[in-house]
Amino acid sequence: MNNPQYPPYGRPSYGQQSYGPGQYADAAGDLPTAPFWRRAGARVTDSIIVWAFGFATIFPLVLAATGSGKNDSAWSTPVIVTMFVAGAVLPFVYEAIQLAVYGQTLGKRFLGLRVVQADPGGEHLTLAQAIWRAAINNIVYQLGIFFFLVIGVTIFVYALAGMLFAAIGVLLSYLWAIWDQPLHQAVHDRFAGTVVIDDRVEYE
């Protein structure tokens, strides 16, 4: 890069023009959208980091404090709540803070990706966008899965099948980025007004 001009947060602006809802077509040529396989790799990396930490620290502490490990049922309320905290709430906090400060999680940084605004194109995320995107990506997506889990283990065991449909819905929300045009936004990007870009691409 030759003497790039950095906007706030030390990153370049990929587009000075502002785009309204549904008017991102002109921005597509300016924003180097990230390859899907690297996005998937970053998501898997982040999930391994956070879930490993959550289930290795929070889970044993809750079991020890509540004595749930001694219960006949493995699906006590503390266990389910702890699973939700470790699998949804903790990843939400992890992602929201890093996106708000850096525009990257550890997984995205490792694979050279960055999350920016779609309007105005390329600008650093606002705090509200970082929180909203992380909330959809981690808590909202998980609600359906945990809803059917709770119903299945407490009321009606066949409700566990609903977890499969909820998981398929989450998968499709991510796969949406493959065929979405022009910015290859996943569902959470659409709602948050964000774009995942290739941070390794050189630009003027």
N, C-alpha and C positions, 0 to 999 in steps of 0.2 A: 504494500500500500504506500502511495506517495503522498505524504503530508495530508492525511485525511482530516477533515474538520469534524470534530466530535460534538454532538449535542449533549445535553445533560446525561449523567451516568456513564460518560466516556464511550458512548457508542454512536455510530453514524446514523443519520436519518436517511432512510431509503427512499423517501418521497416527501416533498414539501407540500404537495397538494392534499387537501382534505377530501375524503370520500364519504358520502352519505350511505345509509343502509341500502344494500342492493346495488351500489355503484362502485364496486371494488375492481371492476374489469380493468380499468386503466392502471391500477396499482399492481396488477399481477406481473407486469413486465419489470417492475422496479424491485419487487420483493423476491429474494432468492429463497423460495419455499423449500422446506426441509424434506429430504427423502423419507418415505414412510418407514422403511426398515430401520433407519436410525432413530426415528421417533419411537418405534416399538422397542428398540434396544434401550433407549433412555428410560422408558416407562418401566421395563423389567428391572433395570439396574436400580432405579429409585425404590421400587417395590421391595426388592431384596434387602436394600439397606434399611429401610424403615421398618418393615415387618420383622426382620431379624432382630433389630433393636427392641421393638415393642414386645414381641413374644418371648424374647430372652430376658427381659427385665420386668416389664409391667405384669405380665401374665403370672410368673411365679410368685411375685409379691402379693397379688390379689388372692391367689389360691392359698397362700400361707396365712394371710390375714383373715380370710373368711372360713377356712377349713373346707372349702368346696371339694378339694381332692379326696376328702374322706367320705363324701356323700355317695349314696348309691347311684344317683343320677349324675352323669357327666355334663348334663346340660342345665346346670343351676343358673339362676338369674345372674349372679356375679360372673360366671364364666361367659355367658352370652354378652353381657355389658362390656366385659374386658376385651372380648374378641372385637366388638365394634370400635372400642377406643383404639386398640392396637392396629386394626385393619382399616379404619376410616378416619377417625379424629386425629390421630397422630400423623398420618400422611398428609392430612389437610393442613395442619400447622406447619409441617416440614416444607410443603410446597408453597404455601401462601407467603411465608417469610422470605424464602429465597427468590421467588418471582418478584416480590415487591422491591427487594433490595438489589438483586443482580439481574433479574430477567431470566435466570437459569437455575435449575436444580443441579445437584451433583451429577446425576445421570446425563442431563443435557449438556453440561459443561464438558464432561468426558467425551461425548460424541459430537461436540461442536455445534450445538443447537442453541437457539435463543427464542424466547417468546416476546413478541412486540405487539403494538397496537395495529389494528387494521385501519383505523381512522383516528388521527392522521397516520398514514402508513409509515411503519418503522420506528415510531416513537416508543420510549420506555413505558411500561405499563403503569397505570395509576394504581394506587393502593386498593381502590374498590375493585378494579379489574383483576388484580392478583388474588384478592380474597374470593371473589365470585367464581373465577375460573377454578381455583383450588377446591372450593366448596362443591361445585358441580362434579368435578373430576374424581373426588374422593368420597364425599358424604352422600350426595344425591344419587350417584350411581350405585352406592352400596345399600341404600335404604330398602330397595326392593328385595335384594338378596337376604338381608337380615330380617325383613318382615316375614318372608316365607319360612325362614329358619325358626323364628320364634313360634309361629303358628304351628309348624310341623312338629316341633318337639314338645309343645305344651297342650295342643288341642287336637290337631288332625294330622297324623303322620304323612298322609298323602299330599299335604300342602308342600312338602319338601320338593316335590316335582316343580313347583313354581320357581324354586331357586334356579333351575335350569333355564327357564324362559327369561328370568331376570338377568342371568349371566349372558345369555345370547343378546339381549337388548344392550347390555353394556359393551359387548364385543362389537356390535354393529355401530355403536356410537363412536368407537375408535376407528373402525374401518371406513366410516363416512369420509375420512380425510383422503382416501384413495381416489374416489371418483368426484369429490367436491371440486367445483370450479368457481373462480379461477385460482383461489388461494389455498386449496387443499386443507380446508378447516375441518376439524372434527366437530362433533356436536357441541362440546363444551367451548370450543373456540368461537363457534357461531354465536352462542349466547353471551359470551364474554367480550366479543369484538376483538379477538386476538388472532395472531398468525404465528406459526412456528417457522423460523427461518434457519437457513444454513449459515452458521456464524463463521464458516471457514471460507466463504466466497469473497474474493477480492472485488472491490468496487472503486469507482471514481469518487 
